[in-house]
C-alpha cells in the first residue's frame, strides 16, 4: 500500500548538522530524534511541532535512548556545564602563560559551543589539529587555531586514551621558551553523570 509522507528535518542540537526527522502522513505523525540535545524551551520554538496554538499530535516518538537510564537522573544544562568549565579554565590559565588546558574531546564534532564560548570569554583561541573540518562553519574559525602556542588545546591523538602520559599534550608540545608546561585535562562528557551516585 502506498502513502505520501512528508519528511521534515528539525535541528537536533547535538552537533552541527544533526537533525531529528518528523514524518507526517495520512496515518499520523512520527518523530525520530536520534541523538539530540535541546535546551528547555527550544522545542516550544519549533513551529513544526505545533499545530496552531497547541502541540501537534504525534502518534509515535522514536527516542534516542543513550541516557534513558535511571542512573542519569540529572544531566546539567549546557549553560551549567559551560559555567563550570569556564571557571576552571579561567582560574588555571590565569596562574601563568605556562598553565595549559587540554580538552579531551572524544568526538570530532559537537564541542563547537564550548570552543567558541571559551575563546570569547577568555580571549584565547583553542588549538585543533586541522581547520579543514570546520571550513563549513565559518563562525567558529575565529575561535580555533593550529598554532600550538596557546593555553587551550583540543588537539586529538590517534590513540586518545594513551596520549596523556608524561604530562604532555597530544600535539607533542611539552614546553614554551624552554619552560615546562603545567597541564590539566578536562574530559567534557555526559557519560560522567551516569557514573556518579549523587
Residue, then its C-alpha position, 0 to 999 in steps of 0.5 A: x500500500x502506498x502513502x505520501x509522507x512528508x519528511x521534515x528535518x528539525x535541528x537536533x542540537x547535538x552537533x552541527x548538522x544533526x537533525x531529528x526527522x518528523x514524518x507526517x502522513x495520512x496515518x499520523x505523525x512520527x518523530x525520530x530524534x536520534x541523538x539530540x540535545x535541546x535546551x528547555x524551551x527550544x522545542x516550544x520554538x519549533x513551529x513544526x511541532x505545533x499545530x496552531x496554538x497547541x502541540x501537534x499530535x504525534x502518534x509515535x516518538x522514536x527516542x534516542x535512548x543513550x541516557x534513558x537510564x535511571x542512573x542519569x537522573x540529572x544531566x546539567x544544562x549546557x549553560x551549567x556545564x559551560x559555567x563550570x568549565x569556564x571557571x576552571x579554565x579561567x582560574x588555571x590559565x590565569x596562574x601563568x602563560x605556562x598553565x595549559x588546558x587540554x580538552x579531551x574531546x572524544x568526538x570530532x564534532x559537537x564541542x563547537x559551543x564550548x570552543x567558541x564560548x571559551x575563546x570569547x570569554x577568555x580571549x584565547x583561541x583553542x588549538x585543533x589539529x586541522x581547520x579543514x573540518x570546520x571550513x563549513x562553519x565559518x563562525x567558529x574559525x575565529x575561535x580555533x587555531x593550529x598554532x600550538x602556542x596557546x593555553x587551550x588545546x583540543x588537539x586529538x591523538x590517534x590513540x586518545x586514551x594513551x596520549x596523556x602520559x608524561x604530562x604532555x599534550x597530544x600535539x607533542x608540545x611539552x614546553x614554551x621558551x624552554x619552560x615546562x608546561x603545567x597541564x590539566x585535562x578536562x574530559x567534557x562528557x555526559x557519560x560522567x553523570x551516569x557514573x556518579x551516585x549523587 
